[in-house]
Amino acid sequence: MDNLLAWFVTGKEPPSRVLVLEVDGSFHMEVSQWNDDLRRSRRIMTRDRVVVRCSAYELRHEMPEVARDLIALGVPGRVPDSAA
């Protein structure tokens, strides 16, 4: 979201650093989709915008690991209980 849109939607500037979490399902394993994903990641990544990717499997079955990685990158929060 650019600064003007962020101001319009929320009434305030977005944080100076943004983390984008891309979640890939099995469809993203196809070569053409993989190439599209890499291109999109390259285009949306800037000095202030970091792109982190994980699989849908990781998000469903290994959420504490994903949470640890995001927290290590500065995302506020806590590691969820692994018994879900």
C-alpha positions as CSV (number, residue, x, y, z in Angstrom):
1,M,0.0,0.0,0.0
2,D,1.5,3.3,-0.9
3,N,1.7,6.2,1.5
4,L,-1.3,8.1,0.0
5,L,-3.6,5.0,0.1
6,A,-2.4,4.2,3.6
7,W,-3.2,7.7,4.7
8,F,-6.7,7.5,3.0
9,V,-7.6,4.1,4.5
10,T,-6.1,4.5,8.0
11,G,-5.5,8.2,8.5
12,K,-1.9,7.6,9.3
13,E,1.4,6.8,7.6
14,P,2.4,3.2,7.4
15,P,5.4,2.0,9.4
16,S,8.7,2.7,7.8
17,R,9.5,-1.0,7.4
18,V,6.9,-3.5,6.0
19,L,7.1,-7.2,6.0
20,V,5.1,-9.1,3.4
21,L,4.3,-12.8,4.2
22,E,3.6,-14.8,1.1
23,V,2.0,-18.2,1.7
24,D,2.6,-20.7,-1.1
25,G,0.3,-23.7,-1.7
26,S,1.1,-26.7,-4.0
27,F,0.1,-24.7,-7.1
28,H,3.2,-22.6,-6.5
29,M,5.4,-25.6,-7.2
30,E,4.7,-25.5,-10.9
31,V,7.6,-24.0,-12.9
32,S,5.5,-21.2,-14.5
33,Q,4.0,-20.2,-11.2
34,W,7.3,-20.4,-9.4
35,N,8.8,-17.9,-12.0
36,D,5.8,-15.6,-11.6
37,D,6.2,-15.7,-7.8
38,L,9.9,-14.9,-8.0
39,R,9.2,-12.0,-10.3
40,R,6.5,-10.6,-8.1
41,S,8.7,-10.9,-5.0
42,R,11.5,-9.0,-6.8
43,R,9.1,-6.3,-7.9
44,I,7.5,-5.7,-4.5
45,M,10.7,-5.9,-2.5
46,T,12.2,-2.5,-1.6
47,R,14.6,-1.2,1.0
48,D,11.7,-0.8,3.4
49,R,9.7,-3.8,2.3
50,V,10.8,-7.3,3.1
51,V,9.2,-10.4,1.5
52,V,9.2,-13.6,3.5
53,R,7.7,-16.8,2.1
54,C,6.4,-19.9,3.7
55,S,4.3,-22.9,2.6
56,A,0.7,-23.4,3.4
57,Y,1.8,-26.7,5.1
58,E,4.2,-24.7,7.4
59,L,1.5,-22.3,8.3
60,R,-1.0,-25.0,9.2
61,H,1.3,-27.6,10.8
62,E,4.4,-25.7,11.9
63,M,3.0,-22.3,13.0
64,P,5.4,-21.9,16.0
65,E,8.4,-22.2,13.7
66,V,6.9,-19.6,11.3
67,A,6.1,-17.3,14.3
68,R,9.7,-17.6,15.6
69,D,11.1,-16.6,12.2
70,L,8.7,-13.6,12.0
71,I,9.5,-12.5,15.5
72,A,13.2,-12.7,14.8
73,L,12.6,-10.3,11.9
74,G,10.9,-7.8,14.2
75,V,7.2,-8.6,13.9
76,P,5.6,-8.1,17.3
77,G,3.9,-11.0,18.9
78,R,4.5,-14.3,20.6
79,V,5.0,-17.9,19.6
80,P,1.6,-19.7,19.7
81,D,1.2,-22.9,21.7
82,S,2.1,-25.9,19.5
83,A,-0.8,-27.9,20.9
84,A,-3.6,-26.8,18.6
